[in-house]
Amino acid sequence: MQINTMLKTIPALLLGATLAHGAVAADIKLGVAEALTGPAAKYGVAIKNGFTLAAEEINAKGGVNGNKLALVVEDEQGKKEEAINVFKKLIFQDKVLAVFGPTLSNSAFAADPIANAAKVVAFGTSNTADGITAMGPFTFRNSVMEADVLPVTVKAAVKHFGIKKVAVIYGNDDAFTKSGYDVFKATLEQQKIPTTTTEAYAKGDVDFKAQLTKIKAGNPDAIVCSCLAEEAANIILQTRALGMKQPFIGGNGLNSPKLFEIAKDAGDNTLMGSPWSSENLTPANKAFIAAFKTKFGSDPDQFAAQAYDALYIVAEALKNVKLSGNLAKDRDALREALPAVKIDGATGKFAFRAAPPVAGKQVGFDADQEAIVNIAKGGKFVLLK
């Protein structure tokens, strides 16, 4: 009995000694739940690429405290029910340390409660709707809230175009576009800009002529569009077909190459607020853009940049976490380490700020970052000057 027990114990002792001497490193598994197919893939694929690039860079430099980062990637298709399924798989089957995603705010409202109940960090890199981080203390995001970005964008648009009155069009059945509309409405009231008409559409609509005809009748100076990129592009094209030349003002849902693939030069003079710009020539951003182009053969966008920074944020937090092998303790330790992280990344200087408490209880953490206003010129967004 004693000999058998010793023989069973020896391999474990040897493994412990090997790990203690750093000869063998464990993988830190991190879940990535993004829309890799479906309409939201225009964001999700860019996000996955941002994570992939960051993971390769971090691992090439030795990982985090000698441990390599292993991404477990799942396609949540931009659907709420799939986001729920993917979160459950990553958390309970794959036993990841934390989950990044999902891509859309709609999906985050469905899936993040699962992560909070399981006490696992859910880290959003593209969720900007109001209320995301109110879901619980394990919800984090480095995507800047529309409430922080849109007032800056509207103020810049008013100054640049001399705007006196606007029309508004928005998607009324999506958490991101509805939240954006709410922020735009409050912003326009605060900045005392009259609205000639407000029109809504449903997800999947492709014909906007009825709404745009009403907007045209009001003769606004600009059109505020709380939309995702594909709908925005079609709205812009149909506006021009009606002989309307007004500039558009939008949120970061417009910040996708898809806008210009569809609208092309018709999208010129569209203003969009974002924490990131390809023209921001900081050393960190220049290095990110060059590395992204080399690896993927294309230009990165805001969503790739935010994902890239998000992995570096988590890696920075993990430097201060002594992983114990007890998954529940390690998940909680990461959550405790994250709020203090500050980095200077592709999107600029980043820090977290605590979201306002809900019913006196601590909730999650939002991005504390400044917005950059961009304008579309020649089929791409450039800094508004």
C-alpha positions as a Markdown table, in Angstrom:
| # | Residue | x | y | z |
|---|---|---|---|---|
| 1 | Met | 0.0 | 0.0 | 0.0 |
| 2 | Gln | 2.7 | 2.4 | 1.0 |
| 3 | Ile | 4.8 | 1.6 | -2.2 |
| 4 | Asn | 1.8 | 2.1 | -4.5 |
| 5 | Thr | 1.0 | 5.4 | -2.8 |
| 6 | Met | 4.5 | 6.6 | -3.3 |
| 7 | Leu | 4.6 | 5.5 | -6.9 |
| 8 | Lys | 1.4 | 7.5 | -7.6 |
| 9 | Thr | 2.8 | 10.5 | -5.8 |
| 10 | Ile | 6.1 | 10.7 | -7.6 |
| 11 | Pro | 4.7 | 11.9 | -11.0 |
| 12 | Ala | 2.8 | 14.7 | -9.2 |
| 13 | Leu | 5.9 | 15.7 | -7.3 |
| 14 | Leu | 7.9 | 15.7 | -10.4 |
| 15 | Leu | 5.3 | 17.8 | -12.2 |
| 16 | Gly | 5.3 | 20.3 | -9.3 |
| 17 | Ala | 9.1 | 20.5 | -9.4 |
| 18 | Thr | 9.0 | 21.0 | -13.2 |
| 19 | Leu | 6.5 | 23.8 | -12.9 |
| 20 | Ala | 8.4 | 25.4 | -10.0 |
| 21 | His | 11.5 | 25.5 | -12.2 |
| 22 | Gly | 9.5 | 27.0 | -15.1 |
| 23 | Ala | 10.3 | 24.2 | -17.6 |
| 24 | Val | 6.6 | 23.7 | -18.3 |
| 25 | Ala | 4.1 | 26.5 | -18.5 |
| 26 | Ala | 0.3 | 26.2 | -18.3 |
| 27 | Asp | -2.0 | 27.7 | -20.8 |
| 28 | Ile | -4.4 | 30.4 | -19.6 |
| 29 | Lys | -7.6 | 29.7 | -21.4 |
| 30 | Leu | -9.6 | 32.8 | -22.4 |
| 31 | Gly | -13.0 | 32.6 | -24.2 |
| 32 | Val | -13.8 | 34.6 | -27.3 |
| 33 | Ala | -17.5 | 34.7 | -28.1 |
| 34 | Glu | -17.9 | 36.8 | -31.3 |
| 35 | Ala | -20.2 | 36.9 | -34.4 |
| 36 | Leu | -18.1 | 35.2 | -37.0 |
| 37 | Thr | -21.0 | 34.6 | -39.4 |
| 38 | Gly | -24.2 | 36.5 | -40.1 |
| 39 | Pro | -24.8 | 40.3 | -40.4 |
| 40 | Ala | -22.7 | 41.2 | -37.4 |
| 41 | Ala | -19.6 | 39.3 | -38.7 |
| 42 | Lys | -18.4 | 42.6 | -40.2 |
| 43 | Tyr | -17.6 | 43.5 | -36.6 |
| 44 | Gly | -16.9 | 40.0 | -35.1 |
| 45 | Val | -14.2 | 38.9 | -37.6 |
| 46 | Ala | -12.3 | 42.1 | -37.1 |
| 47 | Ile | -12.6 | 41.6 | -33.3 |
| 48 | Lys | -11.3 | 38.0 | -33.6 |
| 49 | Asn | -8.3 | 39.2 | -35.7 |
| 50 | Gly | -7.5 | 41.8 | -33.0 |
| 51 | Phe | -7.4 | 39.2 | -30.3 |
| 52 | Thr | -5.4 | 36.8 | -32.5 |
| 53 | Leu | -2.7 | 39.4 | -33.2 |
| 54 | Ala | -2.4 | 40.4 | -29.5 |
| 55 | Ala | -2.2 | 36.8 | -28.3 |
| 56 | Glu | 0.6 | 36.0 | -30.8 |
| 57 | Glu | 2.5 | 39.1 | -29.7 |
| 58 | Ile | 2.1 | 38.4 | -26.0 |
| 59 | Asn | 3.0 | 34.7 | -26.3 |
| 60 | Ala | 6.0 | 35.5 | -28.5 |
| 61 | Lys | 7.4 | 37.6 | -25.6 |
| 62 | Gly | 6.9 | 34.7 | -23.2 |
| 63 | Gly | 3.3 | 35.0 | -22.3 |
| 64 | Val | 2.2 | 36.2 | -18.8 |
| 65 | Asn | 4.4 | 35.2 | -15.9 |
| 66 | Gly | 5.6 | 32.3 | -18.1 |
| 67 | Asn | 2.1 | 31.2 | -19.1 |
| 68 | Lys | 0.9 | 31.3 | -22.7 |
| 69 | Leu | -2.6 | 32.7 | -23.5 |
| 70 | Ala | -4.8 | 30.3 | -25.3 |
| 71 | Leu | -7.9 | 31.7 | -27.0 |
| 72 | Val | -11.0 | 29.5 | -27.2 |
| 73 | Val | -13.0 | 31.0 | -30.1 |
| 74 | Glu | -16.7 | 30.4 | -30.6 |
| 75 | Asp | -19.2 | 31.9 | -33.2 |
| 76 | Glu | -22.2 | 33.4 | -31.5 |
| 77 | Gln | -23.6 | 34.5 | -34.9 |
| 78 | Gly | -24.8 | 37.9 | -33.5 |
| 79 | Lys | -27.9 | 36.1 | -32.0 |
| 80 | Lys | -29.0 | 36.3 | -28.4 |
| 81 | Glu | -29.7 | 32.6 | -28.0 |
| 82 | Glu | -26.4 | 31.6 | -29.6 |
| 83 | Ala | -24.5 | 34.0 | -27.3 |
| 84 | Ile | -26.2 | 32.3 | -24.3 |
| 85 | Asn | -25.2 | 28.9 | -25.6 |
| 86 | Val | -21.6 | 29.9 | -26.3 |
| 87 | Phe | -21.1 | 31.6 | -22.9 |
| 88 | Lys | -22.4 | 28.4 | -21.2 |
| 89 | Lys | -20.0 | 26.2 | -23.3 |
| 90 | Leu | -17.0 | 28.5 | -22.6 |
| 91 | Ile | -17.6 | 28.9 | -18.9 |
| 92 | Phe | -18.8 | 25.4 | -17.9 |
| 93 | Gln | -17.3 | 23.0 | -20.5 |
| 94 | Asp | -14.1 | 24.8 | -21.6 |
| 95 | Lys | -13.6 | 26.3 | -18.2 |
| 96 | Val | -12.0 | 29.5 | -19.4 |
| 97 | Leu | -10.7 | 32.1 | -17.0 |
| 98 | Ala | -12.7 | 34.9 | -18.6 |
| 99 | Val | -14.9 | 35.5 | -21.6 |
| 100 | Phe | -14.6 | 38.3 | -24.2 |
| 101 | Gly | -17.7 | 39.3 | -26.1 |
| 102 | Pro | -20.3 | 39.0 | -27.4 |
| 103 | Thr | -20.2 | 41.3 | -30.4 |
| 104 | Leu | -23.6 | 43.1 | -30.1 |
| 105 | Ser | -25.1 | 44.8 | -27.1 |
| 106 | Asn | -28.3 | 42.9 | -27.7 |
| 107 | Ser | -26.4 | 39.7 | -27.2 |
| 108 | Ala | -24.5 | 41.0 | -24.2 |
| 109 | Phe | -27.8 | 41.7 | -22.3 |
| 110 | Ala | -28.7 | 38.1 | -22.9 |
| 111 | Ala | -25.4 | 36.4 | -22.1 |
| 112 | Asp | -23.6 | 38.6 | -19.5 |
| 113 | Pro | -26.0 | 37.6 | -16.7 |
| 114 | Ile | -24.7 | 34.0 | -17.1 |
| 115 | Ala | -21.1 | 35.1 | -16.6 |
| 116 | Asn | -22.1 | 37.2 | -13.6 |
| 117 | Ala | -24.0 | 34.3 | -12.0 |
| 118 | Ala | -21.0 | 32.0 | -12.6 |
| 119 | Lys | -18.6 | 34.8 | -11.2 |
| 120 | Val | -16.6 | 34.9 | -14.5 |
| 121 | Val | -15.4 | 38.2 | -16.1 |
| 122 | Ala | -17.4 | 39.0 | -19.2 |
| 123 | Phe | -15.3 | 41.6 | -21.1 |
| 124 | Gly | -17.0 | 43.5 | -23.9 |
| 125 | Thr | -14.9 | 45.2 | -26.6 |
| 126 | Ser | -17.8 | 46.4 | -28.8 |
| 127 | Asn | -20.8 | 46.8 | -26.4 |
| 128 | Thr | -21.6 | 50.5 | -26.0 |
| 129 | Ala | -25.3 | 50.5 | -25.0 |
| 130 | Asp | -26.3 | 52.1 | -21.7 |
| 131 | Gly | -26.8 | 49.5 | -18.9 |
| 132 | Ile | -24.3 | 46.9 | -20.0 |
| 133 | Thr | -22.1 | 47.2 | -16.9 |
| 134 | Ala | -25.1 | 47.5 | -14.7 |
| 135 | Met | -25.7 | 43.7 | -15.1 |
| 136 | Gly | -23.1 | 42.8 | -12.4 |
| 137 | Pro | -19.6 | 43.2 | -10.9 |
| 138 | Phe | -18.1 | 40.8 | -13.4 |
| 139 | Thr | -19.0 | 42.8 | -16.5 |
| 140 | Phe | -16.2 | 45.0 | -17.9 |
| 141 | Arg | -15.8 | 46.8 | -21.2 |
| 142 | Asn | -13.2 | 48.9 | -23.0 |
| 143 | Ser | -15.7 | 50.0 | -25.7 |
| 144 | Val | -16.5 | 53.6 | -24.9 |
| 145 | Met | -20.2 | 54.3 | -24.2 |
| 146 | Glu | -22.3 | 56.1 | -26.7 |
| 147 | Ala | -23.2 | 58.4 | -23.8 |
| 148 | Asp | -19.6 | 59.6 | -23.7 |
| 149 | Val | -19.0 | 59.7 | -27.5 |
| 150 | Leu | -22.2 | 61.1 | -29.1 |
| 151 | Pro | -22.4 | 64.5 | -27.3 |
| 152 | Val | -18.8 | 65.2 | -28.4 |
| 153 | Thr | -19.7 | 64.2 | -32.0 |
| 154 | Val | -22.9 | 66.3 | -32.2 |
| 155 | Lys | -21.1 | 69.4 | -30.8 |
| 156 | Ala | -18.3 | 68.9 | -33.5 |
| 157 | Ala | -20.9 | 68.4 | -36.2 |
| 158 | Val | -22.8 | 71.6 | -35.3 |
| 159 | Lys | -19.6 | 73.6 | -35.4 |
| 160 | His | -18.3 | 72.1 | -38.6 |
| 161 | Phe | -21.5 | 72.2 | -40.7 |
| 162 | Gly | -23.3 | 75.1 | -39.0 |
| 163 | Ile | -26.2 | 72.9 | -38.1 |
| 164 | Lys | -29.5 | 74.5 | -36.9 |
| 165 | Lys | -31.9 | 71.6 | -37.0 |
| 166 | Val | -31.7 | 67.8 | -37.6 |
| 167 | Ala | -33.8 | 64.8 | -38.5 |
| 168 | Val | -33.3 | 61.5 | -36.7 |
| 169 | Ile | -33.5 | 57.9 | -38.0 |
| 170 | Tyr | -32.8 | 54.8 | -35.8 |
| 171 | Gly | -33.3 | 51.1 | -35.4 |
| 172 | Asn | -36.0 | 50.6 | -32.7 |
| 173 | Asp | -35.5 | 46.9 | -32.1 |
| 174 | Asp | -31.8 | 46.7 | -31.3 |
| 175 | Ala | -30.2 | 47.5 | -27.9 |
| 176 | Phe | -27.3 | 49.4 | -29.5 |
| 177 | Thr | -29.3 | 51.5 | -31.9 |
| 178 | Lys | -32.1 | 52.2 | -29.4 |
| 179 | Ser | -29.6 | 53.2 | -26.7 |
| 180 | Gly | -27.8 | 55.4 | -29.3 |
| 181 | Tyr | -31.1 | 57.1 | -30.2 |
| 182 | Asp | -31.8 | 57.8 | -26.5 |
| 183 | Val | -28.4 | 59.4 | -26.1 |
| 184 | Phe | -28.9 | 61.4 | -29.3 |
| 185 | Lys | -32.3 | 62.6 | -28.2 |
| 186 | Ala | -31.0 | 63.8 | -24.8 |
| 187 | Thr | -27.9 | 65.4 | -26.4 |
| 188 | Leu | -30.0 | 67.3 | -29.0 |
| 189 | Glu | -32.2 | 68.6 | -26.2 |
| 190 | Gln | -29.2 | 69.6 | -24.1 |
| 191 | Gln | -27.5 | 71.4 | -27.0 |
| 192 | Lys | -30.9 | 73.0 | -27.9 |
| 193 | Ile | -30.9 | 71.6 | -31.5 |
| 194 | Pro | -34.5 | 71.2 | -32.9 |
| 195 | Thr | -35.5 | 67.9 | -34.5 |
| 196 | Thr | -37.7 | 68.2 | -37.6 |
| 197 | Thr | -38.8 | 64.5 | -37.5 |
| 198 | Thr | -37.9 | 61.2 | -35.9 |
| 199 | Glu | -38.2 | 58.0 | -38.0 |
| 200 | Ala | -37.6 | 54.4 | -37.0 |
| 201 | Tyr | -37.1 | 51.1 | -38.8 |
| 202 | Ala | -36.8 | 47.4 | -37.9 |
| 203 | Lys | -33.9 | 45.1 | -38.1 |
| 204 | Gly | -33.7 | 43.6 | -41.6 |
| 205 | Asp | -35.4 | 46.5 | -43.4 |
| 206 | Val | -33.8 | 47.4 | -46.7 |
| 207 | Asp | -36.3 | 50.0 | -48.1 |
| 208 | Phe | -36.2 | 53.3 | -46.2 |
| 209 | Lys | -37.8 | 55.6 | -48.8 |
| 210 | Ala | -41.0 | 56.2 | -46.7 |
| 211 | Gln | -39.0 | 57.4 | -43.7 |
| 212 | Leu | -36.6 | 59.4 | -45.9 |
| 213 | Thr | -39.4 | 61.1 | -47.8 |
| 214 | Lys | -40.8 | 62.4 | -44.5 |
| 215 | Ile | -37.3 | 63.5 | -43.5 |
| 216 | Lys | -36.8 | 65.4 | -46.8 |
| 217 | Ala | -40.0 | 67.3 | -46.2 |
| 218 | Gly | -38.6 | 68.8 | -43.0 |
| 219 | Asn | -35.5 | 70.0 | -44.8 |
| 220 | Pro | -33.0 | 69.4 | -41.9 |
| 221 | Asp | -29.4 | 70.6 | -42.0 |
| 222 | Ala | -28.2 | 67.1 | -41.1 |
| 223 | Ile | -29.5 | 63.5 | -40.4 |
| 224 | Val | -28.7 | 61.8 | -37.2 |
| 225 | Cys | -28.4 | 58.1 | -37.7 |
| 226 | Ser | -28.3 | 55.6 | -34.8 |
| 227 | Cys | -27.7 | 52.6 | -37.0 |
| 228 | Leu | -25.4 | 49.6 | -37.7 |
| 229 | Ala | -23.1 | 50.0 | -40.7 |
| 230 | Glu | -25.1 | 48.1 | -43.4 |
| 231 | Glu | -28.5 | 49.8 | -42.7 |
| 232 | Ala | -26.7 | 53.2 | -42.5 |
| 233 | Ala | -25.0 | 52.6 | -45.9 |
| 234 | Asn | -28.4 | 51.8 | -47.5 |
| 235 | Ile | -30.0 | 54.8 | -45.8 |
| 236 | Ile | -27.3 | 57.1 | -47.1 |
| 237 | Leu | -27.6 | 55.7 | -50.7 |
| 238 | Gln | -31.4 | 56.1 | -50.7 |
| 239 | Thr | -31.1 | 59.6 | -49.3 |
| 240 | Arg | -28.8 | 60.6 | -52.2 |
| 241 | Ala | -31.2 | 59.0 | -54.7 |
| 242 | Leu | -33.9 | 61.3 | -53.4 |
| 243 | Gly | -31.6 | 64.3 | -54.1 |
| 244 | Met | -30.8 | 64.9 | -50.5 |
| 245 | Lys | -27.2 | 66.1 | -49.7 |
| 246 | Gln | -27.3 | 66.5 | -45.9 |
| 247 | Pro | -24.4 | 65.2 | -43.9 |
| 248 | Phe | -24.9 | 62.3 | -41.5 |
| 249 | Ile | -24.0 | 62.1 | -37.9 |
| 250 | Gly | -23.6 | 58.6 | -36.3 |
| 251 | Gly | -22.1 | 56.5 | -33.6 |
| 252 | Asn | -19.4 | 53.9 | -33.8 |
| 253 | Gly | -21.8 | 51.4 | -35.4 |
| 254 | Leu | -20.9 | 53.3 | -38.6 |
| 255 | Asn | -17.2 | 52.7 | -38.1 |
| 256 | Ser | -16.8 | 49.7 | -40.5 |
| 257 | Pro | -15.4 | 49.2 | -44.0 |
| 258 | Lys | -18.9 | 47.8 | -44.8 |
| 259 | Leu | -20.3 | 51.4 | -44.8 |
| 260 | Phe | -18.0 | 52.3 | -47.7 |
| 261 | Glu | -18.3 | 49.0 | -49.5 |
| 262 | Ile | -22.0 | 49.8 | -49.9 |
| 263 | Ala | -22.3 | 53.6 | -49.9 |
| 264 | Lys | -18.9 | 54.4 | -51.4 |
| 265 | Asp | -18.4 | 58.1 | -51.9 |
| 266 | Ala | -22.0 | 58.8 | -51.0 |
| 267 | Gly | -20.9 | 58.4 | -47.4 |
| 268 | Asp | -18.6 | 61.5 | -47.6 |
| 269 | Asn | -19.2 | 64.1 | -44.9 |
| 270 | Thr | -20.6 | 61.5 | -42.4 |
| 271 | Leu | -19.3 | 62.3 | -38.9 |
| 272 | Met | -18.7 | 59.5 | -36.5 |
| 273 | Gly | -17.3 | 59.5 | -32.9 |
| 274 | Ser | -14.9 | 56.8 | -31.8 |
| 275 | Pro | -12.1 | 56.2 | -29.3 |
| 276 | Trp | -9.8 | 55.1 | -32.2 |
| 277 | Ser | -8.5 | 56.5 | -35.5 |
| 278 | Ser | -6.1 | 55.1 | -38.0 |
| 279 | Glu | -4.7 | 58.7 | -38.2 |
| 280 | Asn | -3.8 | 58.7 | -34.5 |
| 281 | Leu | 0.0 | 58.4 | -34.9 |
| 282 | Thr | 1.1 | 57.4 | -31.4 |
| 283 | Pro | 3.8 | 54.7 | -31.3 |
| 284 | Ala | 1.4 | 52.1 | -30.0 |
| 285 | Asn | -1.2 | 52.7 | -32.7 |
| 286 | Lys | 1.4 | 52.8 | -35.5 |
| 287 | Ala | 2.9 | 49.5 | -34.3 |
| 288 | Phe | -0.6 | 47.9 | -34.1 |
| 289 | Ile | -1.6 | 49.1 | -37.6 |
| 290 | Ala | 1.6 | 47.9 | -39.2 |
| 291 | Ala | 1.5 | 44.5 | -37.4 |
| 292 | Phe | -2.2 | 44.0 | -38.4 |
| 293 | Lys | -1.5 | 44.8 | -42.1 |
| 294 | Thr | 1.4 | 42.4 | -42.1 |
| 295 | Lys | -0.6 | 39.5 | -40.6 |
| 296 | Phe | -4.0 | 40.0 | -42.3 |
| 297 | Gly | -3.2 | 42.0 | -45.4 |
| 298 | Ser | -5.8 | 44.6 | -44.7 |
| 299 | Asp | -6.3 | 47.7 | -42.6 |
| 300 | Pro | -7.6 | 47.3 | -39.1 |
| 301 | Asp | -10.7 | 49.1 | -37.8 |
| 302 | Gln | -11.9 | 50.4 | -34.4 |
| 303 | Phe | -13.2 | 46.9 | -33.4 |
| 304 | Ala | -9.9 | 45.2 | -34.1 |
| 305 | Ala | -8.1 | 47.9 | -32.2 |
| 306 | Gln | -10.4 | 47.6 | -29.1 |
| 307 | Ala | -10.1 | 43.8 | -29.1 |
| 308 | Tyr | -6.3 | 44.1 | -29.4 |
| 309 | Asp | -6.1 | 46.5 | -26.4 |
| 310 | Ala | -8.6 | 44.3 | -24.4 |
| 311 | Leu | -6.2 | 41.3 | -24.4 |
| 312 | Tyr | -3.3 | 43.5 | -23.3 |
| 313 | Ile | -5.5 | 44.9 | -20.5 |
| 314 | Val | -6.3 | 41.4 | -19.3 |
| 315 | Ala | -2.6 | 40.4 | -19.7 |
| 316 | Glu | -1.6 | 43.4 | -17.6 |
| 317 | Ala | -4.1 | 42.4 | -14.9 |
| 318 | Leu | -2.8 | 38.8 | -14.9 |
| 319 | Lys | 0.7 | 39.9 | -14.2 |
| 320 | Asn | -0.6 | 40.7 | -10.7 |
| 321 | Val | -2.5 | 37.5 | -10.3 |
| 322 | Lys | -0.8 | 34.4 | -8.8 |
| 323 | Leu | -2.8 | 31.6 | -10.5 |
| 324 | Ser | -3.6 | 28.9 | -8.0 |
| 325 | Gly | -5.1 | 26.3 | -10.2 |
| 326 | Asn | -8.4 | 26.7 | -8.4 |
| 327 | Leu | -10.6 | 28.1 | -11.2 |
| 328 | Ala | -13.1 | 29.9 | -9.0 |
| 329 | Lys | -10.4 | 31.6 | -7.0 |
| 330 | Asp | -8.5 | 32.5 | -10.2 |
| 331 | Arg | -11.6 | 33.9 | -11.9 |
| 332 | Asp | -12.3 | 36.1 | -8.8 |
| 333 | Ala | -8.6 | 37.2 | -8.6 |
| 334 | Leu | -8.7 | 38.4 | -12.2 |
| 335 | Arg | -11.9 | 40.4 | -11.5 |
| 336 | Glu | -10.2 | 42.0 | -8.5 |
| 337 | Ala | -7.1 | 42.9 | -10.5 |
| 338 | Leu | -8.7 | 44.4 | -13.6 |
| 339 | Pro | -10.1 | 47.8 | -12.3 |
| 340 | Ala | -6.6 | 49.1 | -11.5 |
| 341 | Val | -5.2 | 48.4 | -15.0 |
| 342 | Lys | -4.0 | 51.4 | -17.1 |
| 343 | Ile | -2.4 | 51.0 | -20.5 |
| 344 | Asp | -1.3 | 53.2 | -23.4 |
| 345 | Gly | -2.6 | 51.1 | -26.3 |
| 346 | Ala | -3.7 | 51.3 | -29.9 |
| 347 | Thr | -6.8 | 53.3 | -28.8 |
| 348 | Gly | -4.8 | 55.6 | -26.7 |
| 349 | Lys | -4.5 | 56.0 | -22.9 |
| 350 | Phe | -7.0 | 53.7 | -21.2 |
| 351 | Ala | -8.3 | 53.2 | -17.7 |
| 352 | Phe | -11.5 | 51.8 | -16.1 |
| 353 | Arg | -14.1 | 53.7 | -14.2 |
| 354 | Ala | -16.7 | 52.1 | -11.9 |
| 355 | Ala | -20.2 | 52.2 | -13.3 |
| 356 | Pro | -22.7 | 53.8 | -11.0 |
| 357 | Pro | -24.0 | 51.4 | -8.3 |
| 358 | Val | -27.4 | 49.8 | -8.8 |
| 359 | Ala | -29.7 | 49.6 | -5.7 |
| 360 | Gly | -26.6 | 50.3 | -3.6 |
| 361 | Lys | -24.7 | 47.4 | -5.0 |
| 362 | Gln | -21.4 | 47.5 | -6.9 |
| 363 | Val | -21.7 | 46.7 | -10.6 |
| 364 | Gly | -19.2 | 46.6 | -13.4 |
| 365 | Phe | -16.6 | 48.9 | -15.0 |
| 366 | Asp | -16.7 | 51.1 | -18.1 |
| 367 | Ala | -14.0 | 52.6 | -20.3 |
| 368 | Asp | -12.6 | 56.0 | -19.2 |
| 369 | Gln | -11.4 | 57.3 | -22.6 |
| 370 | Glu | -11.7 | 60.3 | -24.7 |
| 371 | Ala | -13.7 | 60.3 | -28.0 |
| 372 | Ile | -12.2 | 61.2 | -31.4 |
| 373 | Val | -14.4 | 62.7 | -34.1 |
| 374 | Asn | -13.9 | 61.4 | -37.6 |
| 375 | Ile | -15.3 | 62.5 | -41.0 |
| 376 | Ala | -15.7 | 60.4 | -44.1 |
| 377 | Lys | -13.7 | 61.5 | -47.1 |
| 378 | Gly | -13.0 | 59.5 | -50.2 |
| 379 | Gly | -14.3 | 56.2 | -48.8 |
| 380 | Lys | -12.7 | 56.2 | -45.4 |
| 381 | Phe | -12.8 | 58.0 | -42.1 |
| 382 | Val | -10.2 | 60.6 | -41.3 |
| 383 | Leu | -9.8 | 62.9 | -38.3 |
| 384 | Leu | -12.0 | 65.9 | -38.3 |
| 385 | Lys | -9.8 | 69.0 | -38.2 |
